[in-house]
Amino acid sequence: MPNIQQRPASMHLASLVLVGITGVFATVLVLTTGDLLTLWPLYVVPIVIAALAYHVAGAVLVSALCVAVVAMLLYGTGADTGMLPELVVGMVAFTISGVVIGVQAQRASQHNFLLEEASITDPVSGLYKREFFERRLFEETRRCERYDLTCAIVLVQLQCFDEFKEKFGHYKAELLIEHLGEVLRMSVRDHDVVGRYGPITFALLLPFGTAESAAAVAERLRLLVADTEFEGDVLEPVTHCTVTTALATYPQDGCERDVLLSAAEARLEGAGL
C-alpha cells in the first residue's frame, strides 16, 4: 500500500519558507534596532514552526541555527555580554519547548495517519475499500488519457464461500477473507492497487497493464489461490478454495471508470455461469 503519511512536497516547501522568513525577520529587526535584549525571544517562532512541520529533528536543527545566529548577533552588534547567561537559558528553554512540541506533533501525525488508513481500508481483508479503489481507478483513467497510457483491472471472485461459511463458521470465513486478501496483496507489484470490491469479490488495478499482462496476472492468481492452504477446523485443518477472474483494459474496453467496471463485471458474471 502506498504510504499515506507522506506529505506533499509543496507543504514541506511552504513550512521551510515560513521558517526562513520568520528567522530572517527576527534577525533583520534586531540588526535594525540593535535591541537584542528585547527582541531575541522572537526566535521561538521559527523553532515552533519547525517543530510542528518537521517534529523533533526540525526543532533541534532550527534551534541550533538560532543559537548560532543569536551568538553572532551578541558579539557582532556589541551587545552587553552580561546578558549571555540569560540568552543561554532562554535558548535552552526554547529548544526543550520545541522538542516537546515536536513529539506531540509527531504523535498527532501518526494518529491522523492511523485514522486515515482505517477510513480507506476494509477491516476484514485489510485491503482498500471499494470507494477508494474506484477513486484510484478514476484517477488512473484520467492519467492514461492525458499521457496516452494503458491500464487494466482484474476482478477476482471467491467460489463456494457460502459452503465454506456454513461448514466452518463465521469466524473462519473472516479468516479466509483476510488470508485471501493477504495473498492477493503480496502477489502484485507495489504500485498496483488491490481492493475489496464486494463481499466475496476483489479488484486489482494494474497501471500500464495490457490485456496480455492482465490475463497473465489473473491466471497466476487463480493458480496461486488454488494452491493456497486455508485454515479449516479440527476435523479438516486445511482446506482449499478457488476463484473466478475477469478483466477489462483501457482503452480497449472503454475509457471511463464505470465502463471498465461494467465490462469486467459482465465477464465475471459470464465466467461464473
C-alpha positions in Angstrom: 0.0 0.0 0.0 1.1 3.4 -0.6 2.5 5.5 2.3 -0.4 7.9 3.0 1.5 9.6 5.7 3.9 11.3 3.3 3.2 15.0 3.0 3.1 16.7 -0.4 6.4 18.4 -1.3 4.6 21.8 -1.5 3.7 21.5 2.2 7.4 20.8 3.1 8.5 23.8 0.9 5.9 26.1 2.5 7.0 25.2 6.0 10.6 25.6 5.1 10.0 29.1 3.6 8.0 30.1 6.7 10.8 29.1 9.0 13.3 31.0 6.9 11.1 34.2 6.7 10.4 34.3 10.5 14.1 33.7 11.3 15.2 36.4 8.8 12.6 38.8 10.1 13.8 38.4 13.7 17.4 38.9 12.6 16.7 42.0 10.5 14.6 43.5 13.3 17.5 43.0 15.8 20.1 44.5 13.4 17.8 47.4 12.6 17.0 48.3 16.2 20.1 47.0 17.9 17.9 45.8 20.7 18.9 42.2 21.1 17.9 42.1 24.8 14.2 42.7 23.9 13.8 41.0 20.6 15.8 37.7 20.9 12.6 35.8 22.1 11.3 36.2 18.6 13.4 33.3 17.6 11.0 31.0 19.3 8.7 31.4 16.3 10.8 29.6 13.7 11.6 26.9 16.3 7.9 26.2 16.9 7.1 26.2 13.2 9.9 23.7 12.6 8.7 21.5 15.4 5.2 21.5 14.0 6.3 20.8 10.5 9.3 18.5 11.0 8.9 17.3 14.5 11.8 16.7 16.9 14.5 16.8 14.2 13.3 20.1 12.8 13.1 21.7 16.3 16.6 20.7 17.2 18.1 21.8 13.8 16.4 25.2 13.8 17.2 25.7 17.5 20.9 25.1 16.7 20.8 27.6 13.8 19.0 30.2 16.0 21.6 29.8 18.8 24.4 30.4 16.2 22.6 33.5 14.9 22.0 34.9 18.4 25.6 34.3 19.3 26.8 36.2 16.2 24.4 39.0 16.9 25.6 39.2 20.5 29.2 39.7 19.5 28.5 41.4 16.2 26.3 44.2 17.5 28.4 44.9 20.5 25.6 44.0 22.9 26.3 43.6 26.6 27.9 40.2 27.2 26.4 40.2 30.7 23.2 39.0 29.1 24.9 35.8 27.9 23.5 33.6 30.7 20.0 34.9 30.0 20.4 34.1 26.4 21.8 30.6 27.1 18.9 29.7 29.5 16.3 31.2 27.1 17.6 29.3 24.0 17.8 26.0 26.0 14.2 26.6 27.1 13.2 27.2 23.5 14.9 24.0 22.4 13.2 22.0 25.0 9.9 23.5 24.2 10.5 22.8 20.5 11.3 19.2 21.2 8.2 18.7 23.3 6.0 20.3 20.6 7.8 18.2 18.0 7.0 15.0 19.9 3.3 16.0 20.3 3.1 16.9 16.6 4.6 13.6 15.6 2.1 11.7 17.8 -0.7 13.7 16.3 0.6 13.0 12.8 0.7 9.2 13.5 -2.8 9.3 15.0 -4.1 11.1 11.9 -2.4 8.6 9.7 -4.0 5.6 11.5 -7.4 7.3 11.2 -6.9 7.9 7.5 -5.7 4.4 7.0 -8.7 3.0 8.8 -11.1 5.1 6.8 -10.0 3.7 3.4 -9.2 0.0 4.3 -11.6 -2.8 4.8 -11.3 -4.1 8.4 -11.6 -7.8 7.5 -9.4 -8.1 4.4 -7.0 -5.3 5.1 -7.4 -4.2 1.5 -8.7 -0.8 0.2 -12.4 -0.3 0.4 -14.4 -0.2 -2.9 -14.8 3.6 -2.7 -11.1 4.2 -2.6 -10.4 1.7 -5.3 -12.9 3.4 -7.6 -11.4 6.8 -6.9 -7.9 5.4 -7.8 -9.3 3.9 -11.0 -10.8 7.2 -12.0 -7.5 8.9 -11.4 -5.7 6.3 -13.4 -8.0 6.5 -16.4 -7.5 10.3 -16.4 -3.8 9.8 -16.3 -3.9 7.3 -19.2 -6.0 9.7 -21.2 -3.5 12.6 -20.6 -0.4 10.7 -21.3 -1.7 8.0 -23.8 -1.0 5.1 -21.4 -2.8 1.8 -20.7 -4.1 0.2 -17.6 -6.1 -2.9 -16.7 -8.4 -4.1 -13.9 -8.9 -7.7 -12.8 -11.9 -8.8 -10.7 -11.3 -11.9 -8.5 -14.4 -13.7 -7.1 -14.2 -16.3 -4.4 -16.1 -19.5 -5.1 -18.0 -21.8 -2.7 -17.8 -19.1 0.1 -21.3 -19.9 1.4 -20.5 -23.6 1.7 -17.2 -22.7 3.5 -19.0 -20.4 5.9 -21.7 -23.0 6.6 -19.2 -25.7 7.2 -16.5 -23.8 9.3 -18.5 -20.9 10.7 -18.4 -17.1 10.5 -15.0 -16.6 12.3 -13.2 -18.9 10.0 -14.9 -17.3 7.0 -13.5 -13.9 8.0 -10.0 -15.5 8.4 -10.4 -16.9 4.9 -11.2 -13.4 3.5 -8.2 -12.0 5.5 -5.8 -14.7 4.2 -7.0 -14.3 0.6 -6.6 -10.5 0.8 -3.0 -11.0 2.0 -2.3 -13.5 -0.8 -3.6 -11.0 -3.4 -1.7 -8.0 -2.0 1.6 -9.9 -1.8 1.3 -11.2 -5.3 1.2 -8.0 -7.2 3.6 -5.0 -7.8 4.0 -2.3 -5.2 2.2 0.3 -7.4 -0.7 -2.0 -8.1 -3.9 -1.3 -6.1 -5.9 -4.1 -4.5 -9.3 -3.6 -3.0 -12.3 -5.5 -1.7 -14.9 -4.9 -4.3 -17.7 -6.8 -2.8 -18.4 -9.4 0.0 -16.6 -12.1 -2.0 -15.1 -10.1 -4.8 -11.7 -8.4 -5.0 -10.4 -5.9 -7.6 -6.9 -5.2 -8.8 -5.8 -2.1 -10.7 -2.8 -2.6 -12.8 -1.2 0.7 -14.1 0.4 0.3 -17.5 -1.4 -3.1 -17.8 -2.4 -4.6 -21.1 -4.8 -7.4 -22.0 -2.0 -9.8 -22.2 -0.3 -8.9 -18.9 -3.6 -8.7 -17.1 -4.6 -12.1 -18.4 -1.3 -13.5 -17.1 -1.8 -11.9 -13.7 -5.3 -13.3 -13.5 -4.2 -16.8 -14.4 -1.3 -16.6 -12.0 -3.6 -15.6 -9.1 -6.1 -18.3 -10.0 -3.5 -21.0 -9.7 -1.9 -19.4 -6.6 -5.2 -19.3 -4.7 -6.0 -22.9 -5.7 -2.6 -24.0 -4.2 -3.0 -21.9 -1.1 -3.9 -23.7 2.2 -6.7 -22.0 4.2 -7.5 -22.8 7.8 -10.4 -25.1 8.5 -11.3 -26.8 11.7 -10.2 -29.7 13.9 -11.7 -32.4 11.6 -10.4 -30.7 8.5 -7.4 -28.5 9.4 -6.6 -27.4 5.9 -8.9 -26.6 3.0 -8.6 -25.1 -0.5 -10.7 -22.6 -2.4 -10.9 -21.5 -5.9 -11.6 -18.1 -7.6 -13.0 -16.9 -10.9 -11.3 -14.0 -12.6 -12.3 -11.4 -15.3 -10.5 -8.4 -16.7 -11.0 -5.2 -18.6 -8.4 -2.9 -20.1 -8.1 0.8 -21.0 -8.7 1.8 -23.8 -9.9 -1.4 -25.5 -12.9 -2.0 -23.2 -13.6 1.7 -22.5 -12.1 4.9 -21.4 -14.3 5.6 -18.4 -14.2 4.1 -15.0 -17.8 2.9 -14.9 -17.5 1.4 -18.4 -14.4 -0.6 -17.4 -16.0 -1.9 -14.2 -19.2 -2.8 -16.1 -17.2 -4.7 -18.7 -15.3 -6.6 -16.0 -18.4 -7.4 -14.0 -20.2 -8.7 -17.1 -17.3 -11.0 -17.9 -17.1 -12.2 -14.3 -20.8 -13.0 -14.2 -20.4 -14.9 -17.5 -17.4 -16.8 -16.2 -19.4 -17.9 -13.1 -22.2 -19.4 -15.1 
